[in-house]
Amino acid sequence: MNRDFNKVICRKNNYAAKYDELELKFGRDDLVSMWVADMDFESAKPIKDAIIKRAEQGIFGYTSRPDSYYEAMTQWYKRRYDWNIDKSKLIHSIGVCTSLSIIVDKFTKPGDKIIVQSPVYYPFFDVVVDNERELVLNPLKKIDDNYVMDYEDLENKMDENIKFLILCNPHNPVGRVWTKEELTRLGEICLKHNVMVISDEIHGDLVYGDKVYTPFASISEELNNNTITCLSATKTFNIAGLQASFAIFPDESMYNIFERTLGILDIKRNNCFSLVAVEAAYRYGEEWLNDLLVYLKSNMDFLKEYCEKNIPEIVTNRPEGTYLAWLNCEGLGLSDEDLVDFMINKAKVGLDAGNWFGEEGKGYMRINVACPRTMLEQGLKNIEEAVKKYIRK
Ligand SMILES: Cc1ncc(COP(=O)(O)O)c(C=O)c1O
């Protein structure tokens, strides 16, 4: 098993968006890159081996998905989360965002309303707005640098034009791993108002310590029947470039419409590499993942301690899951525009600006800690030096 998470791998000029799009995104390419959510670690060896074996044949024709593909996935969820996924409701999709967009397009009409809980993964806004549906915000409530759901606000915003709530479970960017109780309460409100939940659970495997990921649809039969779940091995195993994910539809007619749409768009097959990689991940990737989580947690702890000791102007949350931390930078005393400029042009780090995730993210930055410790340390040193030079003076 390859578990050397300290190994620095140069990804520049290797078609990595995280590096090759720095100039495009931030206007310069000399940054410590800690933005888009993929990892600077090699994926698990069984995955790499499966891809190499597949490549060695040298024929890359259309793929046929064997039963064992879905079986590996359903066994993973049974083994790790005691969740029985009905295979007849499960379907492949090339990406979670693709699924979200098709669901919004096919199962709502222009003008219908969709709720998201901001600050949140910004493509949630795009799939609603770009499909010409109305975005309704149910902002999370901040309590001592941690976040909870605002159920009262949610109740107040419910009306008959609301068709879906898009849930992020666990939540990007604030790192909450929602508890069963929190999810149950949310689910009850949605059931009461006839609002279906689309639960994006792409970060479900990335959970720390004693926190427990609860698949929303696994809570009860009623919630199962009211939920479309989007899942993927791509974040867990760092294989986002292979483009493969899953969706689970409780309703047969919705499943059929979704499947037909994939056919119309001609995206119903896996590519030949995702086919073997995803199956290998779910069958043989567990030990690697367990080691990865230990490393990520130690990076999270390092980040927190580093900021507390050296950059007290920046307060980090303590994410319960995801490899993304949410930095409260209000202590720097900068406007939002200046904060972004400071990180790019003074500290020379590439981070996601908090305001990309909604109004509530103003004064915040999101940092991706899924990189070797030396890189994380370099990024933090850069910020510390810039704070000394430009903020404390
Ligand atoms: C919450 C969430 N959903 C979806 C995605 C992207 O999924 P995909 O690449 O399958 O579209 C990300 C990537 O960062 C994410 O954080």
The ligand as an SDF file (V2000), in Angstrom:
LIG
                    3D

 16 16  0  0  0  0  0  0  0  0999 V2000
  -20.3600   19.1650   -1.9030 C   0  0  0  0  0  0  0  0  0  0  0  0
  -19.7770   18.8380   -3.2390 C   0  0  0  0  0  0  0  0  0  0  0  0
  -20.5570   18.2910   -4.1890 N   0  0  0  0  0  0  0  0  0  0  0  0
  -20.0780   17.9770   -5.4170 C   0  0  0  0  0  0  0  0  0  0  0  0
  -18.7570   18.2070   -5.7470 C   0  0  0  0  0  0  0  0  0  0  0  0
  -18.2710   17.8950   -7.1190 C   0  0  0  0  0  0  0  0  0  0  0  0
  -18.7160   16.6510   -7.5140 O   0  0  0  0  0  0  0  0  0  0  0  0
  -18.5250   16.1780   -9.0230 P   0  0  0  0  0  0  0  0  0  0  0  0
  -17.0940   16.3820   -9.3890 O   0  0  0  0  0  0  0  0  0  0  0  0
  -18.9300   14.7370   -8.9740 O   0  0  0  0  0  0  0  0  0  0  0  0
  -19.4660   17.0080   -9.8370 O   0  0  0  0  0  0  0  0  0  0  0  0
  -17.9020   18.7810   -4.7850 C   0  0  0  0  0  0  0  0  0  0  0  0
  -16.5080   19.0800   -5.1070 C   0  0  0  0  0  0  0  0  0  0  0  0
  -15.8220   19.7750   -4.4230 O   0  0  0  0  0  0  0  0  0  0  0  0
  -18.4220   19.0860   -3.5140 C   0  0  0  0  0  0  0  0  0  0  0  0
  -17.6620   19.6210   -2.5400 O   0  0  0  0  0  0  0  0  0  0  0  0
  1  2  1  0
  2  3  1  0
  2 15  2  0
  3  4  2  0
  4  5  1  0
  5  6  1  0
  5 12  2  0
  6  7  1  0
  7  8  1  0
  8  9  2  0
  8 10  1  0
  8 11  1  0
 12 13  1  0
 12 15  1  0
 13 14  2  0
 15 16  1  0
M  END
$$$$
